[in-house]
Amino acid sequence: MTGQKLRIGIAGLGRMGKRHALNFHTLTPRAAVVAVSSPDEAERKWAADELDGVRVYRDYDEMLEKEDLQAIVIASATAVHATQARSAIEKGYHVLCEKPLSIEVSVAQSVVDAYNRSLRSHPNQKVMCGFSRRFDASYRDAYEKMARGDYGRPVVFRSQTADLHDSSGFFVNYAKTSGGIFVDCSIHDIDLMLWFFGDNCKIKSLQAVGVAAVHPGLEAINDRDNAIATVELHGGRIATLYCSRMMAAGQEDTTEVICQKGSHFSTA
């Protein structure tokens, strides 16, 4: 119906939650942020100050119970992504969940299973993880050209996710629950590798190395601030993944796909 807005609730108001909240609240004409939730007092105060007319909750489940919502954006701590996603899915809500769904494969699969069950009664329901680069114009252009066969068969995939250096210690604390730099950063590059090579590509061998160059505290939790993985895939394909937390000039995310008849370079 013309004029209707999608009623959205947002869980978590940290770095990504704030970004989602402001984007939906101020830049998305067909969406209305109805309510937000966060267990963090400072985040709730931010919402009260910055999100005019939006109701603020401490408890996510209370927000789901009291509000008439249609969609949920989950940008909370990784540890509760799956639980919160399942709760929203079971109510028939559309869900956009920040990555990763979980650092445990079985827990992530439980979200997929919940969605498949829900589709029986909510066939139009949409549930997705926040792999934003698939919607970036540069990456979509590359994908469409390769799907047409413009460059021939893709053979070599090189991709990086590199964050601006943050000297505050945020990433050391964050890594305790995020799953580590490959899960937090390279998950985007892995998703792109599956997109360009095909979801059915299978790993033949894998090597990874890393260093803690600017955040030595990461070593105590078996994480690194710079890491490289080399992936050999069945069918004669290879990929290299680079992730970093120390870019001096700012975020630098790039991907190159080398094919039999040419290559394509994309940047987010």
Secondary structure, DSSP 8 states (H G I E B T S, - for coil): -TT--EEEEEE--SHHHHHHHHHHHHH-TTEEEEEEE-S-HHHHHHHHHHSTT-EEES-HHHHHHHS--SEEEE-S-HHHHHHHHHHHHHTT-EEEE-S-S-SSHHHHHHHHHHHHHHTTT-TT--EEE--GGGGSHHHHHHHHHHHHTTT-SEEEEEEEEEEE--TTSHHHHHHHHH--HIIIIIHHHHHHHHHHH-TT--EEEEEEEEE-SS-GGGGGGT--SEEEEEEEETTTEEEEEEEEEEESS--EEEEEEEETTEEEEEE-
